Amino acid sequence: MRILRVSLVAILALSAQTQSNRAETLQSQDRVYEAAVKAYLFGYPLVIADLTKDQRRKSFNYFFHSPSLPAADFKSIVRPNNDTLYSTAWLDLKAEPMVLSVPNSRGRYYVMQMLDAWTETFAMVGTRATGMAAGNFVVVGPDWKGDIPGNVKQIKSPTNIVWLLGRIKVDSTRDLSAPLTLQHEFTLTPLNLWLQSKPAPEDCCYRPANPKLDRKTPPPLQVSRMDGAAYFSYLAAVLKTTRLHTDDAPVLKDLKAVGIEPGAQFDESKLTTEARQSLDRAVKDAQAKIIEHARGAGTLRNGWHFMAGNIGRYGTEYLDRAAIAMIGLGALPPEEAIYASTSVDSKGANLAGSGRYVIHFEKGDTPPAYAFWSITLYNADGYFAENPLRRYAIGDRDKLQYNEDGSLDLYIQNVSPGKEKESNWLPAPLALFNLTIRLYLPKAEATTGKWAPPGVQHAG
């Protein structure tokens, strides 16, 4: 009888222990899941930017000047503009600083935006920020120490990797000669060569790209296909050479919980089946969270969704930063440009090429911008839609036809509205589409919210 009692006690104790272990395992899985969601949101822009860098760059510290406006086959950056010629460069400042030399822009609007590895805009050179005169700016890494000549302005980057994203205004798609000439007057030179008045050789900073690199699949799509282990392995690899911002310290515990130590490799072999499942679930849910936030963040006015005010400079608002990286990588801060987007008409129905739409601006109520404005059409994936006119945007630089009372009608539809109205036509695909309005150097009524674009009217 005593033996039976002992056995019963042992069985009950073992059962209790098993239940306790099971509860502890579930709690551990929950902790890993929660930390992984936070770590995913935190690292998403870093991963997207790194993939974009590797997909687009030919070398470090050297400008790639795009000779034409982006076309329908351009898919490296989501929601590109069709207003400016792009000049891009990826700087690696670990070895030494780089000198950005800018010409006199001869009255033409331009901006050279500098983003760190986390997609934070830390400096801008251009019409608004520094004027239109020629000048030299030396971009230095976070650890660099040295003397800078008095006639050069120093710009310090928070990370050694810098994305330099330049935009030069195009007045007409039929005449690119002036912006193309100006574009090639922007140069990058290693500081030691610049001090010797020597130009940088074209092969000075060439680094061969990974031959296995996927150069066709858009970076956001590549990331969306990663499972938990693949994503956090990639993130850990980039973190080996990327400095965190000062305010990012609290995220270290979340990174550690998923197996990431800055500077160390992510060891996938240490993942238990349960941990792997938690990471996979977190990746899926974090992606959905970014998509949902991108759709709902900011202010809605007349059916147009204005992006959040901290665009370009996010601080610890990691979800905002991730959302912009997904839908508008490299977006300018609001003092330089304001963006508003819509995918619905004034009654809330989805925009589709099977319908005809009109945007009507009353006299004097066109977008208030000191530089210029435009409305760009994108397909459901955020890229240009092919059309017979190869017209992907329309704005104040086009030869628009105003009504007799001074008002303006823009026609968005799949088929031509007729030759007499074709100057005001923005061609749409038959499928679903969306629109983005951009105001470059917005006026006060736009930055304070006193002005909003009119709703998109369904005309049949």
Residue, then its C-alpha position, 0 to 999 in steps of 0.5 A: m500500500r505504501i509503495l502504491r502511495v509513493s508511486l502515485v505521488a511520483i506520477l502526480a509530481l512528474s505530471a505537474q513537472t511536465q505541465s510546468n515544463r510545457a507552460e514554460t516552453l509556451q512562455s518562452q515561445d511567446r517571448v521569442y515571438e514578441a521579441a522577433v516581431k519587434a526585431y523585424l520591424f526594427g531591422y526591416p529598413l536596414v535589410i531593404a536598404d542593403l538589398t537595394k544597395d547591392q542590387r543597384r550599385k556598380s561601385f562604392n563612392y561613385f555616382f551613377h547618373s540616370p540618363s533618363l526618367p524611370a520607365a515602367d520596367f524600373k522596379s528597384i525602388v517602390r513608388p519612384n518619382n517621374d519628375t527628376l533625374y536621379s543621381t545615386a551613390w553608395l558611400d563607404l566611409k570606413a576608409e576615408p571621407m568623401v567630398l561631394s562637389v556641387p555646381n551652380s545649379r543655374g536656377r534649377y531645383y535640385v536636392m542631394q539627400m543623404l540617408d544612413a544605413w537605417t534610411e534616416t535622412f541626416a543631411m540634405v544639400g540643395t536648393r532649399a538647404t544650401g542654395m544654388a551656388a557651387g560648393n564642396f561638402v565633405v561627408v565623414g563617418p562616425d569614427w573619423k577624426g581629422d582636419i577639414p579645410g575651412n572652405v569645405k562644410q563637414i557633414k557627419s554620417p551616423t553610419n559608414i554606409v551612406w545612400l546619396l540620393g540626388r534629384i534634379k528637376v526635369d522641365s520637359t520629358r522631351d528635353l533633358s539636355a539641361p538637367l543632363t548637363l547639370q547632372h554630370e557636374f556633380t562629383l565625388t572624390p576621396l578626401n586625400l585626392w581632393l586635397q591634391s586637386k586630383p579627380a577620383p579614377e573611375d575604378c577607384c572604389y569598384r567592388p565586384a557584386n555577388p554573382k548570385l545576387d538577385r538583380k531582378t526581384p524588387p527588394p520588398l518582394q525578396v524580403s517578403r519571401m524570407d522565412g524567420a531564419a533567412y531574415f534574421s541571418y541577413l539582418a545579423a550579417v548587416l549588423k556586423t558592420t552597421r552601427l546602431h543609433t544611440d536611442d536604439a539600445p533598448v532593442l538589443k534585448d529583443l535582438k538577443a532574444v532571437g539569437i542576434e548579437p551585434g557583430a556576431q553571426f546568426d547561428e541557425s543550427k541552434l534554433t529549436t523546432e519551436a523557436r523556428q516556428s516562433l520566428d516564422r510566425a513573427v516574420k509573417d505577422a510583422q509583415a502584415k503589421i507593416i502593410e496595415h500601418a502603411r495603409g492607415a498611418g498619417t492623415l486622411r483628407n478628401g480621400w488622400h492619405f498624407m504620410a506621417g509628419n516624421i517621414g525621413r527622420y523617424g527616431t525610435e518610431y520603428l513601425d513608421r520607418a518600416a512602412i516608408a521603407m516598404i512603400g516609399l524608400g528614400a522619401l524626402p522629409p516634409e520641408e523638402a517635399i510633401y506626399a499624399s496618396t489615394s487608391v479610392d475615388s471620392k465615394g470610397a470605391n477603388l480606382a480602376g481603369s475600367g472607370r473614368y475619373v476627373i480631378h478638378f482644381e478650382k482657380g487658384d487652388t492647384p497644389p501650393a509649391y515653391a518648386f513644382w508639383s505632380i501627380t503620379l500613377y502607380n499600379a497596385d504594386g507601386y510601380f509605373a503602369e505601361n501606357p502608349l504615351r509613356r506618361y506616368a505623371i502629370g503636373d505644372r511643368d506639362k502644357l496643361q489646358y485650363n478651363e475658361d474660368g481658370s480652373l483645371d481638370l485632369y483626366i485619369q482613365n484607360v482610354s484617351p479623353g479625346k485629342e482636345k483633352e489629351s494634354n490633361w490625360l494621365p493614362a491608367p491601366l485596366a487594373l487597380f491603380n493608385l495616385t501620389i501627389r508630390l509638392y516640392l518645396p511646399k508652401a505653408e498652407a500645405t505644410t500646416g494642413k490648410w490645403a488638401p487636394p480635391g477628391v477624385q471624382h468618378a465620371g463614368 
